[in-house]
């Protein structure tokens, strides 16, 4: 039977917990936090370009695409090969079709949500957005 959603960890969180504090992400892994991925690209571009797809285990094709590209530019393009939801480095084939626990959990949650809960969630989202806009406006006023 599947585990309850509150017990599931994302693959990136699980991998991070298994590593000792301060320990580098191994070159063979394909699951990274944003900071780990950026550090890996900047510190060892050659090893990064050999990273395998987390979904199929095949080549991501990064070496062919980015061999002549500077590390800082590759780092800025990470959304083309890295899923920010689950932390996986994936090939072009699986970029939008890979198994992503967070998205699957959100879909399952949204399928079971009641109309009242959905309306409340929308109102809370709008209130957060308005608060963020007000804070940004106040910040601009202080700077002016």
C-alpha positions as CSV (number, residue, x, y, z in Angstrom):
1,X,0.0,0.0,0.0
2,X,1.3,3.5,-0.7
3,X,2.6,5.6,2.1
4,X,0.5,8.6,3.4
5,X,1.5,11.9,1.8
6,X,2.9,13.3,5.0
7,X,5.4,10.5,5.3
8,X,6.8,10.9,1.8
9,X,10.0,12.8,1.3
10,X,11.1,14.1,-2.0
11,X,14.0,12.3,-3.5
12,X,16.2,15.4,-3.0
13,X,15.3,15.6,0.7
14,X,15.9,11.9,1.2
15,X,19.3,12.1,-0.6
16,X,20.3,15.2,1.4
17,X,19.4,13.5,4.7
18,X,21.5,10.4,3.8
19,X,24.6,12.5,3.2
20,X,26.7,13.7,6.1
21,X,26.6,17.4,6.7
22,X,29.2,19.1,4.5
23,X,29.5,16.0,2.3
24,X,29.5,16.6,-1.4
25,X,26.8,15.1,-3.6
26,X,28.3,12.2,-5.4
27,X,28.9,12.5,-9.1
28,X,26.8,9.5,-9.8
29,X,23.6,11.0,-8.3
30,X,21.0,12.8,-10.5
31,X,19.0,14.4,-7.6
32,X,20.2,17.7,-6.3
33,X,18.9,20.7,-4.4
34,X,19.3,24.0,-6.2
35,X,22.5,25.0,-4.3
36,X,24.0,21.5,-4.7
37,X,23.4,21.6,-8.4
38,X,24.9,25.1,-8.8
39,X,28.0,24.1,-6.8
40,X,28.4,20.9,-8.7
41,X,28.3,22.7,-12.1
42,X,30.8,25.4,-10.9
43,X,33.2,23.0,-9.2
44,X,33.3,20.1,-11.6
45,X,31.6,20.9,-15.0
46,X,33.1,17.9,-16.7
47,X,31.6,15.4,-14.2
48,X,28.3,17.3,-14.2
49,X,28.1,16.9,-18.0
50,X,28.2,13.1,-17.5
51,X,25.2,13.1,-15.2
52,X,22.6,10.5,-16.0
53,X,18.9,11.0,-16.3
54,X,17.2,10.3,-13.0
55,X,14.2,8.8,-14.8
56,X,15.7,6.5,-17.4
57,X,19.3,6.3,-16.3
58,X,20.5,7.2,-19.8
59,X,22.6,10.1,-20.9
60,X,21.0,13.5,-20.4
61,X,22.8,14.7,-23.5
62,X,24.4,17.5,-21.5
63,X,27.9,16.9,-22.8
64,X,26.8,17.4,-26.4
65,X,24.8,20.5,-25.6
66,X,27.0,22.3,-23.1
67,X,30.6,21.1,-23.8
68,X,31.7,24.5,-25.1
69,X,29.5,26.5,-22.7
70,X,30.9,28.3,-19.6
71,X,29.8,27.0,-16.2
72,X,28.1,30.2,-15.2
73,X,25.9,30.1,-18.3
74,X,25.1,26.4,-17.7
75,X,24.1,27.3,-14.1
76,X,21.8,30.0,-15.3
77,X,20.1,27.5,-17.7
78,X,19.5,24.8,-15.1
79,X,15.7,24.9,-15.6
80,X,16.2,23.2,-19.0
81,X,17.5,20.0,-17.5
82,X,16.6,20.2,-13.8
83,X,13.1,19.8,-12.2
84,X,12.8,22.4,-9.4
85,X,9.9,20.4,-7.9
86,X,11.7,17.1,-7.2
87,X,15.4,18.0,-7.8
88,X,16.0,15.5,-10.6
89,X,18.3,16.1,-13.5
90,X,16.4,14.7,-16.5
91,X,17.0,14.2,-20.2
92,X,14.9,16.2,-22.8
93,X,12.6,13.2,-23.3
94,X,11.7,13.0,-19.6
95,X,11.8,16.8,-18.8
96,X,8.0,17.1,-18.8
97,X,7.0,13.4,-18.4
98,X,9.1,12.2,-15.4
99,X,7.7,10.8,-12.2
100,X,7.6,13.8,-9.8
101,X,6.3,13.0,-6.3
102,X,5.4,16.5,-5.4
103,X,3.3,17.1,-8.5
104,X,1.6,13.7,-8.1
105,X,0.8,14.5,-4.5
106,X,-0.6,17.9,-5.4
107,X,-2.8,16.3,-8.1
108,X,-4.1,13.7,-5.7
109,X,-4.8,16.4,-3.1
110,X,-6.6,18.6,-5.6
111,X,-8.7,15.7,-6.8
112,X,-10.1,15.2,-3.3
113,X,-10.5,18.9,-2.3
114,X,-14.0,20.2,-1.6
115,X,-15.5,23.3,-3.1
116,X,-15.4,25.2,0.2
117,X,-11.7,24.3,0.8
118,X,-10.8,25.3,-2.8
119,X,-12.5,28.7,-2.3
120,X,-10.7,29.2,1.0
121,X,-7.4,28.3,-0.6
122,X,-8.0,30.8,-3.4
123,X,-8.8,33.5,-0.9
124,X,-5.7,32.8,1.1
125,X,-3.5,32.8,-2.1
126,X,-5.0,36.2,-3.1
127,X,-4.4,37.6,0.4
128,X,-0.8,36.4,0.3
129,X,-0.4,38.0,-3.2
130,X,-1.9,41.3,-2.0
131,X,0.4,41.3,1.1
132,X,3.5,40.7,-1.0
133,X,2.5,43.5,-3.4
134,X,1.9,45.9,-0.5
135,X,5.3,45.0,1.0
136,X,7.0,45.5,-2.3
137,X,5.2,48.9,-2.7
138,X,6.2,49.9,0.8
139,X,9.8,48.9,0.1
140,X,9.8,51.0,-3.1
141,X,8.4,54.0,-1.2
142,X,11.2,53.7,1.4
143,X,13.8,53.6,-1.2
144,X,12.5,56.6,-3.1
